[in-house]
């Protein structure tokens, strides 16, 4: 009877414990972790869209799933989920995971190994330093020679003193050497430690995860595709422009510089590049009524970027940086590229050397031109930056732009020659309604290290028309330019360009496609084989008095010579002065069949110059103004 009661009690207890276990919230099943893989990444100018895929076996009823290791910079509104199978998606939730941090990168492992090695070296050097210090102490404390009752000979004393001095000197020098080694090792340790702290600060950020709840009609396989937008990624273009000679098309190599520090490695993913920017507002602007009244212009609301009647808006965003580029003699330099390092933002100086660009404090501005020393400037709070550029004799040496084969600059040619022993990566270009995408055919791996990785986009043979340009009033040298029509079909963006001519590296320029014209003009540098001089003709330049006025006459000669072995097309520009005062009268006398713009006074000559041909141009004008006034006519 007792056994029956005991059995009944144990059975009831077991049932009760089972019910408690079934209803206990602490013992509910954890969400099932999905093993997902990044298969495709669409990289925008700012940010990227990640596309992950996963599959798992579901049980009939409700299933809770989780995708871990997601970037903490995910924009939760961008999450999109597609599911295949007999199921219904009940919810998709994004949340941070503070228990799982971003995985340690190889770079951090390497830095930590370097620190361990330096610590070992430091311990050895400090131990050796301690030995030398102990030896010095022993030498200093054991200076007594002979016993208290016994003297010492002069010879022995001399030998002892010489030994003591020599060894003590050696020990001192050894200590100095050790001190330098220890200081250098500590300095190296501190540098690596700072680098490691910076990398760990990025690395220690928490990851995030996506929770998915589905209702399955029956057990079976389900496939999921999840996409989302993340920050801390992007790309900017870069170009190689190669010109064999002025009778050949331009070889344009279109490349993308891709970077990311999202916290997710992109391993062997299908890469697509888009010139779109999801961070820009898609709302069209509305033009409001412009009310005019007395008083000072109002500042634009804080946070907006812009200009109001010439006043700079300081809201912590971009400002307009202005300035002028001149040479060592103070003469303006046209065609200099000014761009923000690591971006596709840039511009070029105009014919008078002036430029303007949007920038902000902390940006690094690169100023470069063919044959001139490049400069990098870290911007502060200034809104004006004037630059003096010197000739770069070390980089270009004797390299000059020519239109025929030359042996000059062979070292540069060997260094920068582009070999054709590879197969370009296939790229599919797709023109969308508001953007252009480049689909790269082969998989790419781009780790989350913030470094820039180059991806080949396209290589084009671009037909171009070559001609020379010179404004001898500003610069007596002729510039070779290439004009490209139908450039819109190449889907180019603003970006830095490396210039190569006849296998030689000429320098950097900036390719700006913010152009409303149907022709894109590129500057390929100076050509010293086209000689241009501008001189004032003294016989025709004079000054005379007529009543209460004085009249000054100026006559200018422009002489050209083509020392090349083939004909060239060249454009020469100069100008008549334009009066801004009714008391100043300008009479245009001669302009050698140049095209004249009446409002600006600009003169333009366009013609072909045969090999070794010389040509002379002339223009004259006189200026009448009241006596006693001063006008600069040079």
C-alpha positions, 0 to 999 in steps of 0.5 A: 500500500505504501509503495502504491501511494509513493508511486502515485505521489511521484507521478503527480509531482512529475506531471506538476513539474512538467506543467511548470516547465511548460509555462515558465517564461525563462525556459522558452526556446531561443530564436533560431540563428540563421546562417546568412551570407552577403551575396550582393552589395550596391555601393552608392556615392554615400552608403551601400545597400547590403543584400543577404541570403539565408535558408533554414528548415521551419517547423509548423506554426510560429518560428522565431529567427535571428540574423546576427552580425549586422552592421550597427550603422543600418538604417532600420527604415530601409530593411526589406525581407523577401521569403520563399515557402509556405509561410507568412511573415508576422514581423521584422524587428531590428535591434542592437546587440551589445553582447556581440561586438564586431570581430577583430580584424587582421590589422588589429591582430598584427598590431597586437603581435607587434606590441608583444614583440616590442615588449620582449625587446624592451625587456631585454634592453632594460635587463642589459641596461641594468647589468651596465649600471651594476658594473658601473656601481662595482667600479665606483665602489671598488677603487681601493688598491692594495691593503691598509698596510701594504702600498702599491707600486707606481706601475700597478697604480697606473695600470689600475687607473687606466683600466678603471677609466677605460672600462668606466668609459665603455660602460657609460657609452654602452648605457647611452646606447641602451638608453637610445634603444629603449627610448626608440622602442618606447616611442614605437610602442606608443605609436602602435598603441595609439593606432591600436586604440583608434582601431579598437575604438572602431572595433568595440562598437556593438553589432546589431541583429534582425529578428524575424517571426514567421507562421509556417503552414507546414514544416519545410525549407524556407529561403530568405532575402534581406536587404538594408542600407548602411552608412560608412561606405561609398566610392568615388571615381578616378581616371587614367587618361593616356594619349599616344600622340595627337593623331590617336584617340584617348585611352580612358581608364575609368576606375572606382575607389571603394571604401567601407568601415560598416563592421561587415566584411564583404567577402566575394560579393557581387559588386554594383556601383551606383552614382546615386546618393540615397542621403540626398533629399528627394523632395523638389524645392519650392520657390517662395515669394521674394520680399524686398525691403530695407535692411541687412540680408537675413541669414538662412536658417541654421543647418541649411547651406547657402549664401545670402547676398554675399554673406557666408553662412556658417552652420558647421557645413560646407563653405565656399573657399575662394582664391587665386593661383599664381606662379613665382612671378605673380602671374595667374595660372589657368587650368590648375586643378583644385580638389578635396583629397579622397573625394570627387569634389573639385574645380579648375582655375579660370583664365585669370587664375581664380577658383572657388570650391565648396569645402569645410574646416579639416578638409585636405585640398590638393592643388596640382597642375602638369609641370608644377609642384603639387601642394596639399593644404589642410583647411582651417576657418579661412574662406580665402586661399591664394597659392603660389606654385613653383615649377616641378623640375624633379618630377618631369625633368626633360619631359615635354609634350610632343606630337611625334615619337621621342626618347625623352623621359624613358624612365617615366615611360618605363615606370608608367607604361600600361601593359595590355597583357590582361583581360579587362573585367566585364562590366555591365552599365545600366542607365536607370531613370535617375542614376547609372549603375555599373555591375562588376562581373567578377566577385570582389572582397572588400574588408571593413577596414576603411581602406580604399580598394580600386575596382576597374569599371570601364576602359574606353577609346575616346575619339578626341580633337586636339588643339593648342591654346595660348593666352600670351598676356597671361602665360606665353606657353601653349597648352595642349587640349583635347576636346571630346564630343558625345562625352555624356555616353561614357557616364562620367563623374567628377574625379581626379585624373592621371595624365599620360602622354607618349608613355610618360606621366605628366601629372594630375588634373581634375576631370569636371563634367559639370558642363552644359556644353556638348564638348568636354575639354581636357588640358594635357599640359604645356608644349615647349615646341610651340613658341609664342611671344607677345611684345609691344611695338614701340614705333606705334605705341605713343602718347600725345596731348589734344586739348584737355585730353591725352591720347595713348596708342598701343600696338601689340605683336604676337609671334608664333612658331611651330617647331614640331614635325606636324601641323597643329591647330591653335587658338590664341586669345587676347583682349582690348580694354573696355571702358567703365567711364564715359570720360574714357574713350577706346578706339579699336584700330586693328585686330588682324582678322580676329573674332571680336566680342564687342561687349568683352573686347576679347580677341580670338584667332583660330588657325592651323600652323604648319611644321616650322611655320611662323605667324605674326598677329597684331592688334592696336588701340588708342585710349582717350582720357582727361589730362591729369588722370592716370590709366594703366595700359600695360 
